[in-house]
């Protein structure tokens, strides 16, 4: 899925990753959530899944953007 099809819930494009502004949280057109962050090795996830780590502040910003 192209990034252009996602709604960015956090960041303004001025973060440490420039316009990619990672870490970040996105919403898909189907309503699911996509998280961009540093790869985590906290544990080995099942095949086909991955772990990312994001700061709590990014998650709080996404929750505010969703109005939860």
C-alpha positions in Angstrom: 0.0 0.0 0.0 1.5 3.4 -1.0 2.1 5.8 1.9 0.0 8.4 0.0 -3.1 6.2 0.7 -2.5 6.4 4.5 -3.7 9.2 6.8 -0.9 10.4 9.0 -2.1 10.8 12.6 1.2 12.0 14.1 4.1 14.2 13.2 4.4 17.1 10.9 7.2 16.0 8.6 9.8 18.0 10.5 11.1 15.3 12.7 14.5 13.6 12.7 13.5 11.5 9.7 12.6 14.6 7.6 9.4 14.2 5.6 9.2 10.5 6.6 9.0 11.8 10.2 9.5 8.5 12.0 8.3 7.2 14.4 4.8 7.7 13.2 1.3 6.3 13.3 -1.0 6.1 10.3 -4.6 5.1 9.6 -5.6 3.0 6.5 -8.7 3.5 4.4 -10.1 0.4 6.1 -9.6 1.9 9.5 -6.6 -0.2 10.7 -3.5 1.3 12.2 0.0 1.2 10.8 3.0 2.1 13.0 6.4 3.2 11.8 9.2 3.1 14.3 12.5 1.5 15.2 12.7 -2.2 14.8 12.5 -3.9 18.1 14.0 -7.2 19.2 12.0 -7.5 22.4 10.9 -11.0 21.3 10.6 -13.0 18.1 7.1 -12.5 16.6 5.3 -15.1 14.6 6.2 -15.4 10.9 4.8 -12.6 8.9 4.6 -10.1 11.8 7.1 -7.5 13.0 7.8 -5.4 16.1 8.4 -1.7 16.2 9.1 0.6 19.1 7.6 4.1 19.3 7.8 6.7 22.1 4.7 7.0 24.3 4.3 10.6 23.2 3.7 9.4 19.6 1.0 7.0 20.7 -0.7 9.7 22.8 -0.7 12.0 19.8 -2.3 9.3 17.6 -5.0 8.7 20.3 -5.8 12.4 20.4 -5.9 12.6 16.6 -8.5 9.8 16.6 -10.5 11.4 19.3 -10.4 8.3 21.6 
